[in-house]
Amino acid sequence: MIVAPELQCRKGHLKRRRRDVARRVTEMTGKNGIELLAAFFTLGGDVYPFGPTEISPIPFKDRVEAAAKVGYKGMGLIHADVQATAAQIGLKEMKRIVDDNDIKYLEYEFLSGWYLDGERRAKSDVMRTEMLEVAQGLGVRNLKIAPGLGSDLYAPTEAEMTPDVDRMREAFAGGLP
């Protein structure tokens, strides 16, 4: 098979990059038994928090295999991406991929609005139910919650950005509805 020189260079660069990342992960963990977790945005590709989409353009299997190959023992997941992936391949297949690659730790982010009332709380409750189902199906270790975001992510009011700690404490202590 003939490969164009520019593709050969890119393949070589990618192999060196993978080796460098694997070496750094090994150096960081060493013999002390530290097991690292790659955040969702570490592996997600061209996505970013609150961007136009938080659904990774990289197939789930490729991300999990890449994490395992360089030595990560855990991965971060994000709701929009998990929902899209589960719709494509199902939770059972996602779990098989995670298990086949010895990924032991999954964290899932993030639930907001969980302490509010009205429509925002109702949306949060739906999301919480979805997240708990995924957590059970995949064996998620940590579910991350947020203190709150503005109803307009790009122009939150001062009141929205001032945490109501007492209200959060009461809602958290009250448990699930």
C-alpha positions in Angstrom: 0.0 0.0 0.0 1.3 3.4 -0.9 0.7 6.2 1.6 1.2 9.8 0.8 4.2 11.4 2.5 2.1 13.9 4.4 0.0 11.1 5.8 3.1 9.1 6.8 4.4 12.2 8.7 1.1 12.6 10.4 0.9 8.9 11.4 4.5 9.1 12.7 3.6 12.3 14.6 0.5 10.6 16.2 2.5 7.6 17.2 5.2 9.7 18.8 2.5 11.8 20.5 0.8 8.7 21.9 4.1 7.4 23.2 4.9 10.7 24.8 1.5 10.8 26.6 1.9 7.1 27.7 5.4 7.9 29.0 4.1 10.9 30.9 1.2 9.0 32.4 3.6 6.3 33.5 6.0 8.8 35.0 3.1 10.5 36.9 1.8 7.2 38.3 5.1 5.4 38.7 5.1 2.6 41.3 3.0 4.5 43.8 -0.3 3.0 42.5 -2.0 6.3 41.5 -4.7 5.7 39.0 -5.6 8.7 36.8 -8.9 9.7 35.3 -9.2 11.5 32.0 -11.8 14.3 32.1 -14.4 14.3 29.4 -12.9 17.3 27.6 -9.4 15.6 27.7 -10.7 13.0 25.3 -13.7 14.6 23.7 -12.1 16.2 20.8 -13.4 19.5 19.3 -15.9 20.2 22.1 -15.9 22.6 25.0 -18.1 23.4 28.0 -21.3 25.1 27.0 -20.2 25.1 23.4 -22.6 24.6 20.5 -22.5 21.0 21.4 -21.0 18.8 24.1 -21.4 15.7 22.0 -17.9 14.4 21.0 -17.2 13.9 17.4 -14.9 10.9 18.4 -16.6 7.5 18.7 -17.0 6.4 22.4 -15.0 3.2 21.7 -12.1 5.2 20.3 -12.0 7.5 23.3 -12.1 4.6 25.8 -9.4 2.7 24.0 -7.2 5.8 23.8 -7.6 6.4 27.5 -6.7 2.8 28.3 -3.8 2.7 25.9 -2.0 5.6 27.6 -2.7 4.3 31.1 -5.8 6.1 32.4 -8.0 4.0 34.7 -10.9 6.3 34.6 -12.9 8.6 32.4 -15.2 11.6 32.7 -18.6 11.5 31.0 -21.0 14.3 30.2 -24.7 14.1 30.0 -25.3 15.2 26.3 -22.6 12.9 25.0 -23.8 9.9 27.0 -27.3 10.4 25.9 -26.2 10.6 22.2 -23.9 7.6 22.6 -26.5 5.5 24.4 -29.0 6.2 21.6 -26.5 5.0 19.0 -25.0 1.9 20.7 -26.9 1.3 24.0 -25.7 1.3 27.6 -24.9 -2.4 27.5 -22.4 -1.9 24.7 -20.9 1.2 26.4 -20.4 -0.9 29.6 -18.8 -3.7 27.6 -16.4 -1.2 26.0 -15.5 0.2 29.4 -15.0 -3.2 30.9 -13.0 -4.6 28.0 -10.5 -1.7 28.4 -10.2 -2.0 32.2 -11.6 1.4 32.8 -12.5 1.2 36.5 -13.6 4.6 37.4 -16.3 6.7 35.7 -17.5 10.2 36.8 -20.5 11.8 35.3 -21.3 15.5 35.1 -23.1 17.5 35.9 -26.5 18.1 37.4 -27.7 21.6 38.1 -30.9 23.1 39.2 -31.4 20.2 41.7 -32.2 22.6 44.6 -34.5 25.0 42.7 -38.3 25.1 42.3 -40.5 25.3 39.3 -39.6 24.6 35.7 -35.8 24.5 36.3 -36.2 22.0 39.1 -38.6 19.8 36.9 -35.9 19.8 34.1 -33.3 18.9 36.7 -35.4 16.0 38.0 -35.7 14.6 34.5 -32.0 14.9 34.0 -31.3 13.4 37.4 -33.4 10.3 36.6 -31.6 9.9 33.3 -28.2 10.3 35.0 -29.0 7.8 37.7 -30.1 5.2 35.1 -26.9 5.7 33.2 -24.9 5.6 36.5 -26.4 2.3 37.4 -26.0 0.8 33.9 -22.3 1.8 33.5 -21.2 1.6 37.1 -20.5 5.3 37.5 -18.5 6.0 40.7 -19.1 9.8 41.0 -22.0 11.9 39.9 -21.1 15.6 39.9 -23.5 18.3 40.8 -23.3 22.1 40.2 -24.3 24.8 42.6 -26.2 26.6 39.8 -25.9 28.3 36.5 -27.8 31.3 35.1 -30.9 30.6 33.1 -28.9 32.3 30.3 -25.5 30.7 30.5 -23.8 33.7 28.8 -25.5 36.4 30.9 -26.3 35.1 34.4 -27.7 37.6 36.8 -25.9 38.4 40.0 -28.5 36.6 42.0 -28.1 33.5 39.9 -24.4 33.5 40.5 -24.6 34.0 44.2 -24.9 30.6 45.8 -27.9 30.1 48.2 -26.0 27.7 50.5 -28.8 27.3 53.0 -31.3 26.4 50.2 -28.7 23.9 48.7 -28.0 22.4 52.1 -31.8 21.8 52.7 -32.3 20.3 49.3 -29.3 18.1 49.5 -30.2 16.9 53.0 -33.8 16.2 51.8 -32.6 13.6 49.3 -34.4 12.5 46.2 -38.1 13.2 45.8 
